[in-house]
């Protein structure tokens, strides 16, 4: 079977995601698609607006054949570790021929060149990066400045505007990290790219049928009519969101995290220092922000600095809420994903699972085992579902032990 992997969050599923799936099938002529999908917490450091089971059902209804959960250890991490976790999982299954990502640039050669520089870090690039960071520049910006200078001086690529766009756009950043992870793993998986359609990833405007997930989430939290987003997503997604919207469902789940963050601040605030991304006294800004703000967004905005971007602060807060500080996450996230947890499949997905059973180098679970080591990736996933149940009344505290995969009959 010709199997293609997709890494996704579907938070929520929209027309751009459907376009990506449909065109992945056309481009690769594949027999089936596996989606590695974030669970109940996503890469922006936020709880997903819909739980992982409902998102699984929706993507199965829209062309995905097998859904596997990306452990929260990776899903609430930077692009580097998010990508490494997902790609290592796909690689370990032993059946994936290609990975297809949607991004702003389809210049694969340039993306591969950049991924090589970031993976092998030539001395000239490394020294420039160190200088930028020492001057107080945020890591992401420092890396971009160093990349542009290195590409200009060593590869005679002087299109500064193009380079800035390529290395600053959210999906391009992930694409570069996917490629880098494949190289790091010495994987034989092929690379395919489909140009992203419609609004910018971070755009908050609902203007076209290809509106961003950010815009849709923002509208659900602030809009006064659910009908405005009807044309931005497949009917099955819209019907679910409409049902939740009309039941006064709280789409701002992150604000429900704030009382728990305040309690952790009161009871054991210094445990935040055990998080690998906390350094240089940023915890003091976070503590002050927790004291003075009652919204998640407010805490982030008053914590962020030139060096600590919004997304990094958001991930720190999310990790603190989830209890990452009680695990050796710095060590764990550098390792390949140790297992595959199946969330759902259709008849084609069932065939793929049979192939995986023969070839996978990691265990595949349809339900979590009763006894798991207390300090590993499994335990973090169980903890994340329990934490999500504190925010979402539709999620049971012990659901990971009870729920079997969703089976969609074609």
PLY file of the C-alpha trace (Angstrom):
ply
format ascii 1.0
element vertex 410
property float x
property float y
property float z
element edge 409
property int vertex1
property int vertex2
end_header
0.00 0.00 0.00
1.10 3.55 -0.76
0.53 5.27 2.59
0.96 9.01 3.19
1.28 10.71 6.55
-0.14 14.09 7.53
0.60 15.98 10.75
-2.36 18.04 11.92
-4.33 19.61 14.74
-7.72 20.25 13.08
-8.58 22.86 15.69
-11.16 23.02 14.19
-11.31 21.21 10.85
-11.99 23.66 7.98
-12.00 23.93 4.18
-8.24 24.41 4.02
-7.76 21.05 5.74
-10.20 19.40 3.34
-8.35 20.95 0.39
-5.07 19.58 1.75
-6.45 16.04 2.13
-8.09 15.99 -1.30
-4.98 17.32 -3.04
-2.69 14.99 -1.10
-4.61 12.10 -2.67
-4.29 13.63 -6.14
-0.61 14.48 -5.79
0.57 11.20 -4.29
-1.97 8.72 -5.71
-1.96 7.14 -2.27
-4.00 4.19 -1.04
-4.53 5.68 2.40
-3.72 8.60 4.70
-2.59 8.48 8.32
-3.06 11.66 10.35
-0.90 12.20 13.40
-3.07 14.62 15.34
-2.55 16.62 18.53
-4.77 15.47 21.37
-6.58 17.78 23.77
-3.80 20.38 23.95
-2.20 21.96 20.90
1.08 23.50 19.79
0.06 27.09 20.53
-0.11 26.16 24.22
-3.90 26.03 24.35
-6.61 23.44 25.00
-8.26 22.34 21.76
-11.68 23.95 21.35
-13.17 20.50 20.60
-11.95 17.29 22.25
-9.74 14.84 20.38
-12.53 12.27 19.87
-14.89 14.65 18.11
-12.01 15.96 15.99
-11.09 12.38 15.11
-14.62 11.62 13.92
-14.71 14.78 11.79
-11.42 14.08 10.01
-12.45 10.45 9.35
-15.63 11.80 7.74
-13.49 14.04 5.54
-10.98 11.63 4.03
-8.48 10.55 6.69
-8.23 6.76 7.07
-6.35 6.35 10.35
-5.89 8.85 13.19
-3.05 8.48 15.69
-2.59 10.80 18.64
0.55 12.91 18.94
1.49 12.64 22.63
1.10 15.87 24.60
4.84 15.83 25.35
5.37 16.86 21.73
2.08 18.60 20.93
2.70 21.37 23.49
6.29 21.97 22.43
8.14 24.22 20.01
8.02 23.51 16.27
11.26 21.54 16.58
9.97 18.98 19.09
6.39 19.01 17.78
7.70 18.00 14.36
10.23 15.51 15.68
7.60 13.69 17.73
5.17 13.46 14.80
7.73 12.50 12.16
9.43 9.93 14.39
6.02 8.35 15.04
5.23 8.11 11.32
8.71 6.77 10.61
8.44 4.06 13.28
5.18 2.67 11.89
7.14 1.13 9.01
4.42 1.64 6.39
4.58 5.35 5.53
5.97 6.17 2.07
5.59 9.93 2.19
4.64 12.90 4.31
2.59 15.70 2.79
2.42 19.09 4.46
0.57 22.25 3.57
2.65 25.40 3.70
3.07 28.86 2.27
6.06 28.03 0.04
6.43 25.12 -2.38
10.16 25.74 -2.92
11.18 22.36 -1.48
14.85 22.81 -2.41
15.07 26.01 -0.37
13.26 24.39 2.56
15.69 21.45 2.41
18.68 23.78 2.30
17.45 25.66 5.36
16.75 22.40 7.20
20.33 21.27 6.51
21.74 24.49 7.96
19.60 24.16 11.08
20.44 20.47 11.52
24.20 20.66 11.01
24.72 24.26 12.22
27.84 25.36 10.31
30.28 27.30 12.52
29.65 30.62 10.75
25.89 30.32 11.23
26.28 29.15 14.83
28.54 32.07 15.75
26.17 34.60 14.19
23.24 33.06 16.06
25.13 33.23 19.34
25.92 36.92 18.78
22.28 37.74 18.06
21.03 35.91 21.15
23.68 37.53 23.36
22.48 40.93 22.15
19.04 40.16 23.60
17.25 39.11 20.41
14.51 36.48 20.78
15.67 33.05 19.60
13.28 32.81 16.64
14.21 36.26 15.35
17.92 35.65 15.99
17.75 32.42 14.02
16.04 34.16 11.10
18.60 36.98 10.99
21.44 34.45 11.09
19.87 32.28 8.37
19.36 35.21 6.00
22.94 36.39 6.47
24.36 32.87 6.03
22.31 32.16 2.88
23.27 35.52 1.41
27.00 35.14 2.05
27.39 31.43 1.29
24.72 30.64 -1.31
24.32 34.03 -2.95
20.62 34.06 -2.10
19.91 37.75 -1.72
16.11 37.83 -1.89
15.70 39.09 1.67
11.93 39.59 1.49
11.37 36.09 0.12
13.65 34.53 2.72
11.98 36.40 5.58
8.59 35.19 4.35
9.77 31.59 4.01
11.38 31.36 7.44
8.78 33.41 9.33
5.52 31.87 8.07
4.05 29.39 10.55
3.54 26.44 8.20
6.90 26.98 6.49
8.58 26.81 9.90
6.88 23.47 10.54
7.75 22.21 7.04
11.42 23.00 7.63
11.28 21.15 10.95
9.54 18.13 9.37
12.32 17.90 6.78
14.98 18.38 9.45
13.45 15.59 11.54
13.40 13.21 8.57
17.09 13.91 7.98
17.89 13.47 11.67
16.14 10.10 11.67
17.81 9.10 8.37
14.31 8.29 7.14
13.42 7.13 3.63
10.03 8.85 3.79
9.43 11.10 0.77
8.41 14.76 1.00
5.37 16.31 -0.67
4.13 19.86 -0.36
0.83 21.55 -1.15
0.55 25.32 -1.21
-1.67 26.66 1.54
-4.86 28.36 0.37
-6.64 31.46 1.61
-5.96 33.66 4.62
-2.68 33.81 6.52
-2.33 31.25 9.34
-2.60 34.01 11.96
-5.28 36.06 10.17
-8.37 36.74 12.28
-10.66 37.80 9.45
-13.54 35.68 8.11
-13.38 36.74 4.47
-13.38 33.64 2.34
-14.14 29.94 2.33
-10.45 29.43 3.18
-10.40 31.31 6.49
-7.76 30.30 9.03
-8.39 28.14 12.10
-7.25 31.13 14.20
-10.00 33.28 12.67
-12.64 30.60 13.21
-11.61 30.09 16.85
-11.57 33.83 17.45
-15.05 34.16 15.96
-16.44 31.34 18.09
-15.17 33.14 21.19
-16.35 36.63 20.23
-18.89 36.39 17.37
-22.61 36.91 17.63
-23.78 34.60 14.83
-22.55 31.09 14.11
-23.81 31.34 10.51
-20.94 33.62 9.50
-18.48 30.71 9.57
-20.75 28.21 7.78
-18.96 28.59 4.43
-15.48 28.11 5.95
-15.81 24.42 6.79
-17.44 21.12 5.77
-21.04 20.63 6.83
-20.20 17.96 9.42
-17.80 20.31 11.22
-20.27 23.17 11.11
-23.10 21.03 12.48
-21.01 20.00 15.48
-19.87 23.56 16.21
-23.41 24.87 15.77
-24.73 22.33 18.25
-22.09 23.34 20.80
-22.60 27.05 20.11
-26.36 26.81 20.67
-25.81 24.95 23.95
-23.70 27.89 25.25
-20.53 25.81 25.09
-17.49 27.71 26.34
-15.03 27.98 23.43
-12.57 29.98 25.59
-11.39 26.94 27.54
-7.99 28.52 28.20
-9.55 31.07 30.57
-10.75 28.19 32.74
-7.08 27.30 33.26
-6.38 30.59 35.06
-7.73 29.63 38.55
-5.59 26.47 38.46
-2.53 28.49 37.44
-3.19 30.89 40.31
-3.47 27.97 42.73
-0.19 26.49 41.49
1.39 29.92 41.92
0.13 30.06 45.53
1.02 26.48 46.45
4.25 25.65 44.60
5.25 28.42 42.23
8.95 27.58 42.02
8.23 24.22 40.42
7.91 26.18 37.17
11.72 26.38 37.18
11.80 22.68 36.25
10.33 23.44 32.82
13.10 23.38 30.18
11.93 26.59 28.46
12.01 28.69 31.64
15.25 30.63 32.14
16.75 34.08 32.67
14.18 35.06 35.29
11.16 34.94 32.97
9.29 33.17 35.78
9.20 36.44 37.74
7.33 38.20 34.92
4.96 35.25 34.66
4.30 35.27 38.42
3.56 38.99 38.40
1.25 38.52 35.42
-0.61 35.67 37.14
-1.13 37.95 40.15
-2.52 40.82 38.08
-4.57 39.15 35.32
-7.70 37.03 35.21
-7.51 35.98 31.55
-5.07 33.61 29.89
-4.38 36.07 27.08
-3.79 38.84 29.62
-1.21 36.77 31.48
0.64 36.02 28.25
0.61 39.59 26.93
1.95 41.05 30.17
4.61 38.30 30.43
6.04 38.37 26.91
9.26 40.23 26.20
11.51 40.90 23.24
13.17 37.57 23.97
10.15 35.56 25.08
7.49 35.55 22.35
3.75 35.10 22.90
3.72 31.46 21.76
6.60 30.50 24.05
4.93 32.04 27.11
1.66 30.31 26.18
3.39 26.92 26.00
5.12 27.52 29.36
1.77 28.32 30.99
0.13 25.27 29.41
2.97 22.99 30.49
2.76 24.43 34.03
-0.99 23.81 34.09
-0.49 20.21 32.92
2.28 19.44 35.40
5.17 19.03 32.96
7.49 20.22 35.73
7.08 16.82 37.43
8.59 15.00 34.43
11.99 15.05 32.78
10.48 16.55 29.63
13.80 17.91 28.37
15.11 14.35 28.11
11.85 12.70 27.01
11.10 15.04 24.08
14.53 14.44 22.53
13.65 10.76 22.11
11.56 9.41 19.21
7.88 8.91 19.98
7.74 5.61 21.92
4.26 4.38 20.95
1.25 4.93 18.69
-2.15 5.47 20.27
-4.98 4.89 17.76
-7.91 7.32 18.01
-9.94 6.13 15.03
-10.01 4.45 11.62
-12.22 3.42 8.71
-12.09 0.23 6.62
-8.96 1.40 4.79
-7.45 2.36 8.13
-8.12 -1.17 9.39
-6.05 -2.54 6.49
-3.28 -0.06 7.28
-3.30 -1.18 10.92
-2.77 -4.79 9.80
0.31 -3.68 7.86
1.54 -1.65 10.82
1.18 -4.70 13.08
3.70 -6.51 10.84
6.21 -3.69 10.42
6.04 -1.21 13.30
9.06 -0.82 15.58
6.92 0.71 18.36
3.87 -0.69 20.19
0.44 0.30 18.88
-2.38 0.79 21.38
-6.11 1.01 20.82
-6.62 1.60 24.54
-4.15 2.66 27.19
-2.71 -0.12 29.37
-3.82 -0.07 33.00
-0.33 0.24 34.42
2.09 2.76 32.96
5.41 4.06 34.33
4.77 7.17 36.42
7.46 9.25 34.73
7.02 8.61 31.03
5.15 9.92 28.00
2.15 7.68 28.71
1.62 9.23 32.13
1.71 12.73 30.65
-1.00 11.82 28.14
-3.27 10.46 30.86
-2.59 13.57 32.94
-3.48 15.82 30.00
-6.88 14.17 29.48
-7.63 14.47 33.19
-6.59 18.13 33.11
-8.77 18.71 30.03
-11.74 17.21 31.89
-11.43 20.08 34.39
-12.08 22.50 31.53
-14.50 20.57 29.33
-17.55 19.02 30.99
-17.98 16.67 28.02
-14.71 14.87 28.83
-14.56 12.16 31.50
-11.65 12.22 33.99
-10.59 8.65 33.15
-11.65 8.62 29.50
-8.26 7.44 28.25
-8.80 4.14 30.05
-12.40 3.74 28.89
-12.56 4.89 25.29
-11.94 2.60 22.32
-11.06 4.00 18.88
-13.79 5.46 16.72
-14.59 3.04 13.88
-16.15 4.60 10.81
-17.85 2.18 8.45
-17.39 3.25 4.82
0 1
1 2
2 3
3 4
4 5
5 6
6 7
7 8
8 9
9 10
10 11
11 12
12 13
13 14
14 15
15 16
16 17
17 18
18 19
19 20
20 21
21 22
22 23
23 24
24 25
25 26
26 27
27 28
28 29
29 30
30 31
31 32
32 33
33 34
34 35
35 36
36 37
37 38
38 39
39 40
40 41
41 42
42 43
43 44
44 45
45 46
46 47
47 48
48 49
49 50
50 51
51 52
52 53
53 54
54 55
55 56
56 57
57 58
58 59
59 60
60 61
61 62
62 63
63 64
64 65
65 66
66 67
67 68
68 69
69 70
70 71
71 72
72 73
73 74
74 75
75 76
76 77
77 78
78 79
79 80
80 81
81 82
82 83
83 84
84 85
85 86
86 87
87 88
88 89
89 90
90 91
91 92
92 93
93 94
94 95
95 96
96 97
97 98
98 99
99 100
100 101
101 102
102 103
103 104
104 105
105 106
106 107
107 108
108 109
109 110
110 111
111 112
112 113
113 114
114 115
115 116
116 117
117 118
118 119
119 120
120 121
121 122
122 123
123 124
124 125
125 126
126 127
127 128
128 129
129 130
130 131
131 132
132 133
133 134
134 135
135 136
136 137
137 138
138 139
139 140
140 141
141 142
142 143
143 144
144 145
145 146
146 147
147 148
148 149
149 150
150 151
151 152
152 153
153 154
154 155
155 156
156 157
157 158
158 159
159 160
160 161
161 162
162 163
163 164
164 165
165 166
166 167
167 168
168 169
169 170
170 171
171 172
172 173
173 174
174 175
175 176
176 177
177 178
178 179
179 180
180 181
181 182
182 183
183 184
184 185
185 186
186 187
187 188
188 189
189 190
190 191
191 192
192 193
193 194
194 195
195 196
196 197
197 198
198 199
199 200
200 201
201 202
202 203
203 204
204 205
205 206
206 207
207 208
208 209
209 210
210 211
211 212
212 213
213 214
214 215
215 216
216 217
217 218
218 219
219 220
220 221
221 222
222 223
223 224
224 225
225 226
226 227
227 228
228 229
229 230
230 231
231 232
232 233
233 234
234 235
235 236
236 237
237 238
238 239
239 240
240 241
241 242
242 243
243 244
244 245
245 246
246 247
247 248
248 249
249 250
250 251
251 252
252 253
253 254
254 255
255 256
256 257
257 258
258 259
259 260
260 261
261 262
262 263
263 264
264 265
265 266
266 267
267 268
268 269
269 270
270 271
271 272
272 273
273 274
274 275
275 276
276 277
277 278
278 279
279 280
280 281
281 282
282 283
283 284
284 285
285 286
286 287
287 288
288 289
289 290
290 291
291 292
292 293
293 294
294 295
295 296
296 297
297 298
298 299
299 300
300 301
301 302
302 303
303 304
304 305
305 306
306 307
307 308
308 309
309 310
310 311
311 312
312 313
313 314
314 315
315 316
316 317
317 318
318 319
319 320
320 321
321 322
322 323
323 324
324 325
325 326
326 327
327 328
328 329
329 330
330 331
331 332
332 333
333 334
334 335
335 336
336 337
337 338
338 339
339 340
340 341
341 342
342 343
343 344
344 345
345 346
346 347
347 348
348 349
349 350
350 351
351 352
352 353
353 354
354 355
355 356
356 357
357 358
358 359
359 360
360 361
361 362
362 363
363 364
364 365
365 366
366 367
367 368
368 369
369 370
370 371
371 372
372 373
373 374
374 375
375 376
376 377
377 378
378 379
379 380
380 381
381 382
382 383
383 384
384 385
385 386
386 387
387 388
388 389
389 390
390 391
391 392
392 393
393 394
394 395
395 396
396 397
397 398
398 399
399 400
400 401
401 402
402 403
403 404
404 405
405 406
406 407
407 408
408 409
